[in-house]
Amino acid sequence: MDLAHVTVRQTARAQLITAQEQELPVPATLRYTSTDPLAVHLDFPSEACLQGEPVTWTFGRALLEEGLRGPAGSGDVQIWPCGRSRTVMELHSPLGLALLQFDTAALRRFLLRSYAVVAAGREDVGAAVDQGLNALLGNV
């Protein structure tokens, strides 16, 4: 099997916490790909987004792991445990803030599946840097 192109996808049952403290279900998919080994992608379909376009949030796999144990992140993505069975993600954008709760066991299961593809500490950082530079600079 060619590990250079392995993708792990897992649906995630998220609950959007509103300003009125209501919980609204939001469809989401967690995605990890071996070609971007340091990152986790959280995909929201168009029907779950304010502007009617699909949205992807990308953040470090290490941030997700850290956020399952305790408060993590200081930027656009912050993650922390909420009791024993839930994990909160706070997503900041120019359009505002979204507060989402996820089932902690599902997030852990996703991380374990990603580590089965690329073990922690075995990420090819050189390839990730090359990919990032190519995305930023194109064929300059």
C-alpha positions in Angstrom: 0.0 0.0 0.0 1.3 3.5 -0.9 1.3 5.4 2.3 2.0 8.7 0.5 -1.6 9.1 -0.3 -3.6 7.6 2.6 -6.6 9.7 3.8 -8.6 9.0 7.0 -12.2 10.4 7.1 -14.5 10.2 10.0 -17.9 11.9 10.4 -18.1 13.9 13.6 -21.3 14.7 15.4 -20.8 18.2 16.5 -23.1 20.3 18.6 -23.1 24.1 17.9 -23.6 26.0 21.2 -25.6 29.1 20.5 -25.5 32.4 22.3 -28.8 31.3 23.9 -27.0 28.1 25.2 -28.9 25.8 22.8 -27.2 22.9 21.2 -27.8 22.5 17.5 -26.5 19.5 15.5 -23.9 20.4 12.9 -22.6 17.9 10.3 -18.8 17.7 10.2 -16.1 15.4 8.9 -12.6 15.0 10.4 -10.0 14.3 7.8 -6.3 13.4 8.0 -4.1 12.8 5.0 -0.6 11.4 5.0 0.5 14.0 2.5 -0.1 16.7 5.1 1.0 14.7 8.2 1.1 17.5 10.8 -2.5 18.7 10.1 -6.1 17.7 10.9 -8.9 19.1 8.7 -12.4 19.7 9.9 -14.8 19.9 7.0 -18.3 21.5 7.2 -20.7 21.1 4.3 -22.3 24.1 2.6 -25.6 23.6 4.5 -23.8 24.0 7.8 -22.1 27.3 6.9 -23.3 30.9 7.0 -22.3 31.8 3.4 -23.6 28.6 1.9 -20.1 27.4 0.9 -18.3 24.4 2.3 -15.6 25.4 4.9 -12.5 23.6 6.1 -10.7 24.4 9.2 -7.1 23.2 9.4 -5.1 22.9 12.6 -2.3 20.8 14.1 -2.8 17.2 14.9 -0.8 17.9 18.1 -3.2 20.6 19.0 -6.1 18.2 18.9 -4.2 15.6 21.0 -3.3 18.3 23.5 -6.8 19.7 23.7 -8.2 16.3 24.6 -6.1 16.4 27.8 -6.4 20.1 28.7 -6.9 23.6 27.4 -4.8 24.1 24.2 -4.4 26.7 21.5 -4.2 30.4 21.6 -5.2 31.5 18.1 -8.1 30.8 15.8 -8.6 27.2 17.1 -8.8 26.5 20.8 -9.7 23.1 22.2 -10.4 21.9 25.7 -12.1 19.0 27.6 -15.6 19.5 28.9 -16.2 16.8 31.5 -15.2 13.3 30.7 -17.1 12.7 27.5 -17.1 16.0 25.6 -14.5 18.2 24.0 -15.1 21.8 23.0 -13.6 23.5 20.0 -13.7 27.3 19.7 -13.3 28.5 16.1 -12.6 32.2 15.5 -13.0 33.8 12.0 -13.6 37.3 10.6 -17.3 36.4 10.6 -17.4 35.6 14.3 -17.0 32.7 16.7 -18.3 29.2 16.7 -18.4 27.1 19.8 -18.7 23.3 19.1 -18.9 20.3 21.3 -17.7 16.8 20.1 -17.8 13.4 21.6 -14.3 12.9 23.1 -14.2 9.2 22.4 -14.8 9.9 18.6 -12.0 12.4 18.5 -9.7 9.9 20.2 -10.7 7.2 17.8 -9.9 9.6 14.9 -6.5 10.4 16.3 -5.7 6.7 16.8 -6.7 6.0 13.1 -4.4 8.9 12.0 -1.5 7.5 14.1 -2.0 4.2 12.3 -1.2 6.0 9.1 1.6 8.2 10.3 2.9 7.6 13.8 3.4 10.6 16.1 7.0 11.8 15.7 7.3 10.1 12.3 5.9 12.9 10.2 8.0 13.9 7.2 8.4 17.5 8.2 10.6 18.2 5.1 7.8 17.1 2.7 5.3 19.2 4.7 7.5 22.3 4.5 8.0 21.8 0.7 4.3 21.4 0.2 3.6 24.5 2.2 6.2 26.6 0.4 4.9 25.3 -3.0 1.3 26.3 -2.0 2.5 29.8 -1.0 4.9 30.5 -3.8 3.6 28.3 -6.6 6.2 27.7 -9.3 8.3 30.8 -8.6 
